Amino acid sequence: MVKPLSVCFVLCIFANAVVASDQPRLTKAEVIRLADAEARRKGYDLREFKRPEAHFNYTEKDDTWWVFYDGKVAAIGNHFSVTIEDKTKKLWLIPGR
């Protein structure tokens, strides 16, 4: 016979594991630093862009960060974004179109 307290304990551990996986490892500040470095490496002058915001799991629950850079001058294609995997720190820069 399984004791009710044991079942409750197991369920609590499982619930905590699920909640913990939704939490990012990186902070917003770390993500912006990584995205800024990648943008500079790709030749972007960040003085020409507004400060970005970092969003975790912005469109899907895929443990990625999305950082959007909008140009200070409104023009077609004057923006870009950087996507960062939370666990691996792998980066993708997507230029504006």
C-alpha positions as CSV (number, residue, x, y, z in Angstrom):
1,M,0.0,0.0,0.0
2,V,1.3,3.4,-0.9
3,K,1.1,6.0,1.8
4,P,-0.7,9.2,0.8
5,L,2.1,11.3,2.1
6,S,4.6,9.5,-0.2
7,V,2.4,10.2,-3.2
8,C,2.1,13.9,-2.3
9,F,5.9,14.1,-1.9
10,V,6.5,12.6,-5.3
11,L,3.9,14.9,-7.0
12,C,5.5,18.0,-5.3
13,I,8.9,17.0,-6.6
14,F,7.6,16.5,-10.1
15,A,5.7,19.8,-10.0
16,N,8.9,21.7,-8.9
17,A,10.8,20.1,-11.8
18,V,8.3,21.2,-14.3
19,V,8.2,24.8,-13.0
20,A,12.0,24.9,-12.8
21,S,12.4,24.0,-16.5
22,D,10.3,27.1,-17.4
23,Q,12.8,29.3,-15.7
24,P,15.7,30.6,-17.8
25,R,19.3,30.0,-16.8
26,L,20.5,33.3,-18.3
27,T,19.5,36.8,-17.1
28,K,18.2,39.5,-19.3
29,A,21.4,41.5,-18.8
30,E,23.5,38.4,-19.9
31,V,21.3,37.9,-22.9
32,I,21.6,41.5,-24.0
33,R,25.4,41.4,-23.6
34,L,25.6,38.3,-25.7
35,A,23.3,39.8,-28.4
36,D,25.2,43.1,-28.4
37,A,28.5,41.3,-28.9
38,E,27.1,39.2,-31.8
39,A,25.7,42.4,-33.4
40,R,29.1,44.1,-33.2
41,R,30.8,41.0,-34.5
42,K,28.4,41.2,-37.5
43,G,29.3,44.9,-38.1
44,Y,26.3,46.6,-36.6
45,D,26.8,50.0,-34.9
46,L,24.6,49.8,-31.9
47,R,24.6,53.6,-31.5
48,E,22.2,53.6,-34.4
49,F,19.7,51.4,-32.6
50,K,17.4,51.8,-29.6
51,R,18.3,49.7,-26.6
52,P,16.7,46.3,-27.0
53,E,14.4,44.3,-24.8
54,A,15.1,40.6,-24.1
55,H,12.1,38.2,-24.1
56,F,12.3,34.6,-22.9
57,N,10.1,32.0,-24.8
58,Y,8.6,34.9,-26.7
59,T,6.8,32.9,-29.4
60,E,7.2,29.3,-28.4
61,K,8.2,27.4,-25.3
62,D,11.5,26.4,-26.8
63,D,13.9,27.8,-24.1
64,T,15.1,30.6,-26.4
65,W,15.6,34.3,-25.9
66,W,14.6,36.9,-28.5
67,V,16.3,40.3,-28.6
68,F,14.9,42.9,-31.0
69,Y,16.9,46.0,-32.2
70,D,14.9,48.8,-33.7
71,G,16.7,51.5,-35.6
72,K,16.6,55.1,-34.3
73,V,15.7,56.2,-37.8
74,A,12.5,54.7,-39.1
75,A,13.3,53.0,-42.4
76,I,12.4,49.7,-44.1
77,G,14.8,47.1,-42.9
78,N,16.4,49.2,-40.2
79,H,16.1,46.6,-37.5
80,F,17.4,43.1,-36.7
81,S,17.0,40.5,-34.0
82,V,19.1,38.0,-32.2
83,T,17.8,34.6,-31.0
84,I,19.8,32.9,-28.2
85,E,19.4,29.3,-26.9
86,D,19.2,29.6,-23.1
87,K,21.1,26.4,-22.3
88,T,23.8,26.5,-25.0
89,K,24.1,30.2,-25.6
90,K,24.0,29.5,-29.4
91,L,23.2,32.7,-31.3
92,W,21.4,33.5,-34.6
93,L,21.3,37.1,-35.9
94,I,18.4,37.8,-38.3
95,P,18.9,41.0,-40.3
96,G,16.0,43.3,-41.1
97,R,14.3,43.1,-44.5
